[in-house]
Structures are given as C-alpha cells and as structure tokens.
Amino acid sequence: MAETVNITVNGTQHSKEVEGRTLLVHFLRDTLGLTGTHVGCDTSSCGACTVHINGKAVKSCSMLAAQADGKSITTIEGMANGDELHPLQESFREKHGLQCGFCTPGMIMTAADLLNHNPNPSETDIREALEGNICRCTGYHNIVEAIKDAAEKMAVPA
Amino acid sequence: MSNKYIGQSVKRVEDKRFITGEGRYTDDIVLPRMVHAYILRSPYAHARIKSIDTSEALAMKGVVAIYTGKDFENINGVPCGWQVNFKDGTTMREPKHPLLVLDKVKHAGDGVAMVVAETKEIAADAAEAINVKYEVLKAVTNPKEALAPGAPLVHDEYPDNIAFDWQIGNDKAEVDAAMDSAHHITKLDFTNNRVVPNAMEPRSYIGDYDTAYDRYTLYTSTQNPHLIRLLMCAFVLGIPEHKVRVVGPDVGGGFGSKIYHYTEEALVTWAAKQLRRPIKWTSDRSEAFLTDAHGRDHVSTAEMGFDKDGHIVGLRIKTYANLGAYLSTFASAVPTYLHGTLLQGVYTTPKIHLDMTCVFTHTTAVDAYRGAGRPEATYLLERLMDVSAHEMGIDPAELRFKNFIPPFDGVNQAGYQTQVALQYDSGNYHAVLERGLEMLGYADFKEKQAEARKNGKLLGVGFSTYIEACGIAPSAVVGSLGARAGLFESAQVRVQPTGKVNVYTGSHSHGQGHETSFAQVVADKLGIPLADVEIIHGDSDAVAFGMGTYGSRSLAVGGSAIVKSIEKVLEKGAKIAAHKLECSTDDLDFADGKWTVKGTDKSIGFGDVALTAYVPHVYPANLEPGLDFSSFYDPANFTYPFGCHIAVVEVDAETGKVTIKRFVAVDDVGNVINPMIVEGQIHGGLAQGIGQALLEGVIYDENGQLTTGTFMDYAMPRADDLPMFETDRKTTPCPHNPLGVKGAGEAGAIGSTPAVVNAVMNATWHLGVRDLEMPLTPQRVWRAMNHK
C-alpha cells in the first residue's frame, strides 16, 4: 500500500514511496534521516516532533506523511542559514534555554511560529504558546527568557 | 593562578549540536543490516502464563525471531546493586528479575516476549499475533495493603511481601522517652506520591555483535555506561567484560531513571549475537510509563516532639516504602541509606528513630528519582516544621532559626555529627533562610496576606530549609553499608603534542553540561584556552572506568578526579620545563599557561612543554616521554548542599486551584564553576519538585492497571504551570574536595515540594484545612476547604 509523496523539506524536494500508515515524523527521521525532529510520546502531547508545514507549527506525529504531499516543511535542520544561526537558536544558547536538548528542536519550532504571528509576546503569551511542548530539564524559566531575547533580536535588524 | 573561566557563566560548548538538530541520541543511530525489537508486555498486573503460541507471528513476513521466557530460564535476571539487611541481620529478599517472564507476570508491563523484525512496525504487528493465555490473579499495589494477611503475593516464595525491614537512629527506647517528655507533639500521616521520572528521550538501546573480533557493542540511553557493562557482563549474561563496549551517546535526560540496568539492554545485546545483526529497541512513552523505574511512594506516620520553648526534642517515624515488583539497581538503598540518614535535616534534633518496612507490590519497580530518598526525608521534616509552627503559634521561620545547627565550615569548626550516621561537611543554615526572607520581603508579605484575605484571596507562604547528601562516598563506607560497587570516579587528562587536551571522564552528561563546566576547570588549571579542551564521556572503550552521573556527584567526584590528573600533568610538566630552562623545579612558578623562573622573565609555555614531552630530544634523564595521566578519586565524605525554598501561592476559594505567585530559592551548593549551569539545574529541580506537589502522581486501579500511563493522563508541569523563579546563592565551600564544590543537580527537587504544600496549608489553615495529600489538585484542595 505504498504511495508516492512529493514533499519539500528545508527547500529540497523529495519524491518518496511511503506506507499509508507512516507518520510524518517517521518519514522525516527514517526516510530522510533528519533526526533532529524527536519522538517523545505517543499521544501528541509533548511537542518534541514539532515542525513547520507551510510556515505553521505542527506536531509531525499527528499526521501521516501522505497528508504532507505537496507541502513545504521546515525542520530544525532548516532553521539556520548556513553557519548563521536563527536568532532563536542563538538565544536558546545564550540564555541556557536547553539542557539535554531533546525537547529543544520542538521548542524552537513552536517559538518560531509564535514570533511569526506575535513578534512582541508577553511572558504569559510565551508560556501559553509553549503549552503543547514539554521540557523536563529547564523548568521553562530560561526557555521563556530565550524566546523574549530572540523577539528583541528579531525586532531590531542587525 | 588566575581564573579566567571558573566562576563564569560560560555558554555551553555542547549546545551547537542540540540547537541545530545534530544531537545524536541512541534512536538516531542507524547501523547497517539493523533489525528492530518490540517487547510484548503483560496487560495484567498479576497473572500466570498458561501458554504462549508464537507460531502465527513467526510466520509473518519480515519477522526474524521471537524470544520468550523459556529462552532465559538459565540466564540470570538483572541484579540489585545494593544489599540491605533485615533488622535481624538476614539478607534482603532478592527475587529474580528475568529478562522475559517464564511463568508469572508481576506488574502490568512485565516483558513476556521479544519480537525481532525488519521494521519496528512489523515487530509490533507480529507481537499482536502472539497468543498468550493468562490465568489472571488478584493484585495489590499499596504497600500497607500488601502487608495485610491474605494479601496477594508478588513472589510466591516470600509469604508476607516484605523485601526487608530496617531501622536507623538512636535506640528506640531513648527516642520514645524523649517523645514522652515533649511539651508538644505534632503527628502527621503522609503519603509521598509515586511519580514517573519522564526524561523526554524514551529509553533506547542498540545491541551489536562483531563476529570478526568477537566483540559486543551496546548503545544505550544511560547515565552510567561502565556500570551497565559491569552489571550486564558479570551478573546477567556472563560475557567477558573486555569484549563489550558500552556507549552512552547523547542522552535526553535521566533524573535517575537511566541509572539502572534494564532488561532490554541485556536482551538486545544477547540477541545481537544470536542473530548476527544489530538490534534496536526504543521505548514508546506508554511503555516508559510502565517500565522506567518510578520514584518516591512512601506511606509514613511521623511525629516531632518539642519542649515548651519550641526546641525539637525528638523525631519518630514509621514508613512503608513501596519498591514495586522487583528490586531495581539502587532500589534498596533509596529508602534506607539515602533517606533515613537525612532525617537530621538542618536541625539539632537530639533523638531520632526511623522504622522502615520495604514492600513488594504488583507495580513497576521504584528506584532513585532526582533526590532519591532525600526529598522524602525533607518532605517529612519540613511539613512537620510548618505544621508544628502553626500548632504552637510560632512563626515557621522563627521555629527554624531556633532549631538550626549553628554555622560550621568544616575547617575551623568540626563537621556536624548527626544522630543518623552521617557527618555533615560544612553548613550555614541561618544564612540561606535570612537571605530567603529578605528576598521574599517577609514583613511586607504578612501585611499583604492579611489584606488579600480581607478581599477574599487565599494567599499563603510555605518554607522549606533542606539539606541533602551528594557524591555518595567513600567506597569503603558505602561498601560496609551494602553497596556492591565503589563510588569513586576516574579521569584521564591526555595532553596532545600541540598542547591541546582531551579529557576522558567516567562521569556522564545527559543535560548537565560537563563538556563546558569540566572544560572550564581544565582550561583554568592549565592556563589554556577553553577551545583547546575537549571533554569525552560515555564510551567505555575511550574512558578507563566510570561510575557515571547521579546523586549530584559529577563535579564533586568526577571533577576532583580531573583535578588529580591535572596535578600530575603539571608536576611532570615542571620537570620538563626545569630541564629546558636549566633550573630546578623549585625555582619555577606556573601561572597563565607557562612556567617562569622565579624573579626572571625566563619562561616556557604549556604548549612547548607538551611538544617536548612527545619530541623528547632535549629531555630530563630518567623521565618517560608523553604527557598523559589517569587518576581515580575516592571522596573522603559525601558533600552536603543545603538551601531555603519559599513558595507563595494563591488558592482559588471557589475552585481550589493553586497558583504559584512567587518562588524564592536560595541554595548553597559550595563553590560554583558555571553559575548559569547551576541556576539551570536549580530551575529544573524546582519544576520537578513543584510538579510532584501540584500535578504529578501515579494511580493504579484495583486491578493494578496504571491509569496514569500517558502524558494525557499524567500531568507533567508545563510552561504555564510555573512562575519565573527568584534564585540566589550562598557559598559555603566543601572542605574535603579540591574544588570546594558540593553538587546542584537534585537540590531544587528536594527543597521545593514541601515549600509548596506548606504554602497551600498556610493559605487554607484558617479554613480548618489540616491535611492535604499530594498532588494538590483543585479537587483535593476544594474538598479539604469544604470538608467534603
């Protein structure tokens, strides 16, 4: 029951055969080898697998690869521009917004979506936006700080 | 020697790979010809296996092999690493924890069969086609119920479900007499709720066997690769340790749950040789809930006695600890040597007695979870302190000041000998509470609270002044207490010819940032740039030996081992430098990366000395070439960090919902290498401690089914459950290790839980609330307020 999907990931177009039941996250990890997108649960509760589909944050465990046919996807591997890190990536490092790093890709993708539609979020806005992403290491304090910091960086063009 | 890096918030070296998606966790690793394992687990908490039929599953396309309990009848189970004896001296009961169950399953999730297939999906499909016939038996999940006559037996050979009983402290009669003399006694019943560690990376293992070299490799999401190798080789599979490489690559959090040697590690290693193919097993989250060792789960009655001036005269505790169905690696040590020994707290309590009964139930094994025994001790003490203060009409801060052990630095003043075996190294408990009260603005707070109450707002403040014990040691002492391993650490400092340095540590980072903080120590001690140092950990082929990372031991024990090796490097380096500079080593000073002849400008840099060590043309006679030293460091004592945590909560009078308005934490973890990392560790601990108080809790139903088995049913702390934390530090150096560090990993989780519960009690005391069981869900708080 394999079918062919055409999916653009981080600017590269892929035409691949997938099983009907293959989740998008497994397609990204197993078929394309993009292991920066993580699987932290089996109930779409933790957000470790968050990617952008046509610019919007989506938990890639909550849809089939087949449903992403024709779509454009950005994963954590596509966030930096060559050696130039995305401001969120920089801020997570500068503000110590990560420890074990497992939830980090999902956190960054969710935060990027937040900043895309709310460039100047309050602490409450940030905490509510992260509601679908679990971090067990940081207590969220420094993640909130990192996102605030990135918002400031992105507001003032270098 | 000037410090350029030590004490600075150096940004983490390891972050680059994590923020770009290049972290390499076990499940990210793909080996050629790799197959996938799926474990079929018992749906019942207690049942006899009547038969297992694998024929249909085996016939499915893509299935490579299926193993059941029969394959492991003559192979040992996973061992317990700490022997505790009954009060009467007999050895604790150690049931076999088989790799797969042969006859009787003992908790929901017990492994029954392992399917190996070309893909994980095929393996899962095939597992569904295995036909297991069970005879379902009654289960028991509560430790006190498990002791009742006629309770279902977890292990048929142990007719009372007791793993062992144990006691610590003063003579029971002395404690009883002290309690009889008390002017006031506060007596409380406690349940320390069972929680699930839930590291975000589920456990994952790859077993590989290389026929050409007769060599195994196990990739494992572990906190201690060498310990896993030792346990698996020597106790389970009986394979030669020198033919096994264990790699703990990037590991996505541990919190204790990845210390233990799990059955699946041995299964994939064993089967890799059978099949001559690499085998990967990765846990689902639901499986993790069923099979990762859980934490806490104590049921206690505790009494604290006071004289008429509010001084503690005695502490008497009876506790039942639920160990689950099997003894996990450190399960027996947690409620005993990591718990009973902390019941002195930070107080001068003259008489203490703990009576402990450790019980088997039809539940997942319980073992160390962030803090491990110390949070349970702190919870008892700090809840008793706040309730006693309320009952006696004394301010809870005042009651603590009255009972604190006076400050001692462990150098000019001796360490403090407790009534429960330990000797504290150094402490200043007054200082952290004073600073906490200052940050809180306690005087103003009381006015605010009165004002809020007038407006119908239930504002409360709760205190916790904790102590903990880190870097469990020394080996001889822990050995005499039953540890089946030493608790030292190893480190190798290998200076390359160009002066660049590789450091091999037996400690393991799974979020703690060793690659940065350890490098800060090395760079400063050698006077070289941070970028010239690489920290290597987590590979038993690279690192000589290691006891791993848990119990906040990494820097205090692992860091001290590194310092020892650096001292050896510098001692040899001085000989080379003296030869080159044509002087005596006594004439040399080492600072800022160079040896200088005292009183002159003649010097030689570290890099030149390193090159000379490897190109020894002009070289001291009788000195070996090379600059590469290993050390093993066995600490003289535990380290004893302490602190003051204060929670301010608001309780919704209508719904019982608790909101944390402020959280103040003043911790003293000794000297600090990287304040940013330490603060991050405190934050994370606080979140876990607050999570236990307000949100998290395991519930088994009457059949032993885990009803809180997913992130939809088990409430993990999320970003909008927590406040911004207000943190500060005091510094009382550890007097017995070279860095003066104590450890910061667990502190947050130890102090915060009682502070939160105390705050809710404080907010609702005037409504008659006297008892609250964690987690403090809105329903529980509302019921308590409304006496329903």
Interface residues (C-beta under 8 A of the other chain):
Chain A: E19 R21 R29 G33 L34 T35 G36 T37 H38 V39 G40 C41 D42 T43 S45 C46 A48 T75 I76 E77 M79 A80 L85 Q89 F92 R93 E94 H96 L98 Q99 C100 G101 F102 C103 T104 P105 I108 E123 T124 I126 R127 E128 L130 E131 N133 I134 C135 R136 C137 T138 G139 Y140 H141 N142 I143 V144
Chain B: S9 K11 R12 E14 D15 K16 R17 F18 I19 T20 G21 E22 G23 R24 Y25 D27 D28 V30 E121 N198 A199 M200 E201 P202 D250 V251 G252 G253 F255 D284 R285 S286 H510 G511 Q512 G513 M676 I677 E679 G680 Q681 H683 G684 G685 L686 A687 Q688 T710 F711 M712 M716 P717 R718 A719 D720 L722 M724 F725 G748
